[in-house]
Amino acid sequence: MKSEVPPEGHSTLESLSAEAAAEVVRFRLYVSAVSPLSARAIVNARQFLNAHLPGAYELNVLDIATHVADAKRDQVIASPTLVRYAPLPSRRVVGDLSDVARMRDWFCLQPPASP
């Protein structure tokens, strides 16, 4: 799976079958375009998801200032915020996402297997 965020309106799941797409964990990362904390959160989110859910996630990075309605729907009040919206129940983590153990616990994930 691509680790790059696709242009708005495009999905990273275009090449997956419907069955495989149903098992994908979906995230939205709300950021502030000018914040160094948000820049770190983007890098940390991609590293975390590549390590813990390789090929099984979709990450959409949204600027909170331009996606106000989406942020309101996801009950986001701070930036950066990572929201897992599928599968339910949704979960949120606020901050630069550098605490890997907390992220694993919060999203109910196991540590990646050692090579």
C-alpha positions in Angstrom: 0.0 0.0 0.0 1.2 3.5 -0.7 2.3 5.5 2.3 1.7 8.7 0.5 -1.6 10.6 1.0 -3.5 10.8 -2.2 -4.8 14.0 -3.7 -8.1 15.1 -2.2 -11.0 13.0 -3.6 -8.8 10.0 -4.4 -8.5 6.8 -2.3 -5.4 4.8 -1.5 -7.6 1.8 -1.9 -8.4 2.0 -5.6 -6.5 -1.1 -6.5 -7.9 -3.3 -3.7 -10.8 -5.7 -4.0 -14.0 -4.9 -2.2 -13.4 -7.7 0.3 -9.8 -6.5 1.0 -11.0 -2.9 1.3 -13.6 -4.0 3.9 -10.8 -5.1 6.3 -8.8 -1.9 6.0 -8.5 0.3 9.0 -9.4 3.8 8.1 -7.9 7.0 9.7 -8.2 10.7 9.4 -5.4 12.9 10.6 -6.5 16.5 11.3 -3.6 18.9 11.2 -2.8 22.6 11.0 -0.9 23.4 7.9 1.5 25.8 9.6 2.3 23.8 12.8 5.6 22.0 13.3 3.6 19.7 15.7 1.3 18.7 12.9 4.3 18.0 10.6 5.7 15.6 13.2 2.3 14.0 13.6 2.1 13.3 9.9 5.5 11.6 9.9 4.8 9.7 13.1 1.4 8.5 11.9 2.8 7.1 8.7 5.6 5.4 10.5 3.3 3.9 13.1 0.7 2.7 10.5 3.4 1.3 8.2 4.9 -0.7 11.1 1.6 -1.9 12.7 -0.8 -2.1 9.8 1.3 -2.6 6.6 -0.9 -2.7 3.6 -4.1 -2.6 5.7 -4.8 1.0 6.3 -6.0 4.2 4.7 -4.8 7.5 6.0 -6.3 10.8 4.9 -4.6 14.0 6.1 -6.9 16.9 6.4 -6.2 20.6 7.2 -8.5 21.4 10.0 -9.0 25.0 8.8 -10.3 23.9 5.4 -12.2 20.8 6.6 -14.2 22.3 9.4 -17.4 20.3 8.7 -15.4 17.0 8.8 -13.7 18.0 12.0 -17.0 18.9 13.6 -18.5 15.5 12.5 -15.5 13.7 14.0 -15.7 15.9 17.1 -12.1 17.2 16.7 -11.3 20.2 18.9 -7.5 20.2 18.7 -4.8 19.7 16.1 -3.2 17.4 15.4 -5.8 14.7 16.0 -5.7 11.1 14.6 -9.2 9.6 14.3 -9.8 5.9 13.5 -13.2 5.9 12.1 -13.4 2.3 10.8 -13.9 -0.2 12.2 -16.1 1.1 14.9 -15.9 2.3 17.6 -14.1 5.3 16.5 -11.0 6.4 18.5 -9.0 9.6 18.8 -5.5 10.5 19.8 -4.4 14.1 20.1 -0.8 15.2 19.8 2.3 14.5 17.7 1.7 10.7 17.9 5.2 10.0 19.2 4.1 7.7 22.1 4.0 4.4 20.2 3.0 2.3 23.2 0.0 4.7 23.9 -1.0 4.5 20.3 -0.9 0.7 20.3 -3.0 0.5 23.4 -5.5 3.1 22.3 -6.0 1.5 18.9 -5.9 -2.1 20.3 -2.9 -3.1 18.2 -0.1 -5.6 18.9 3.6 -4.7 18.5 4.9 -5.6 15.1 6.7 -8.9 14.7 10.5 -8.8 15.0 12.4 -9.7 11.8 
